[in-house]
Amino acid sequence: MFYFQLVIMAGTVLLAYYFEYTDTFPVHIQGFFCFDKAFSKPYPGPEDDSKAPPVLVYSLLTAIPTVTVSFTAIHKLSLL
């Protein structure tokens, strides 16, 4: 069963590589193009307007699930 799963995973990786680096599905660029300087960069993005720095937000988003899972696992083990 394990080898079957490896074959499926390898096939998925090869398909992702093939579709990413070949022109199987050509890119079609369309849309609205405005060359007005008032709408172009630099404009303050969400990182510049934020009251919390992105490093703090990313570290909390990583730490909270990790601590929750660890605490739950420790709690479940202590009940056994």
SVG drawing of the C-alpha trace seen along z (x, -y; Angstrom):
<svg xmlns="http://www.w3.org/2000/svg" viewBox="-10 -61 19 63">
<polyline fill="none" stroke="black" stroke-width="0.4" points="0.0,0.0 2.9,-2.3 4.4,-2.0 1.0,-2.7 0.9,-6.0 4.4,-6.8 3.5,-6.3 0.5,-8.6 2.6,-11.3 5.3,-11.1 2.8,-11.4 1.2,-14.4 4.6,-16.1 5.4,-15.4 2.1,-16.7 2.5,-19.9 6.0,-20.3 4.8,-19.7 1.9,-22.1 4.0,-24.8 6.9,-24.8 5.3,-24.1 2.8,-25.9 0.0,-23.3 -2.4,-26.1 -1.2,-29.4 -1.5,-32.5 -3.9,-35.1 -3.3,-38.6 -6.3,-40.8 -7.8,-43.5 -7.7,-47.2 -4.4,-49.0 -4.1,-52.5 -0.8,-54.4 -2.0,-57.3 0.7,-58.0 -1.9,-58.7 -2.9,-55.1 0.5,-53.5 2.9,-52.4 4.1,-53.3 1.0,-53.3 0.7,-52.3 -0.2,-48.6 -1.6,-46.6 1.8,-46.2 2.4,-49.9 -1.0,-50.8 -1.0,-48.0 -0.7,-48.6 1.0,-45.3 4.2,-44.4 3.9,-41.5 6.6,-39.5 4.4,-39.5 1.3,-38.5 3.2,-35.6 4.8,-34.4 1.4,-34.3 -0.3,-32.5 2.4,-29.9 2.6,-29.7 -1.0,-29.5 -1.9,-26.3 1.4,-24.7 0.8,-25.5 -2.9,-24.4 -2.0,-21.0 0.9,-20.5 -1.3,-21.4 -4.1,-19.1 -1.7,-16.2 -0.1,-16.6 -3.6,-16.8 -4.8,-13.7 -1.6,-11.8 -2.0,-12.8 -5.6,-11.3 -4.3,-7.9"/>
</svg>
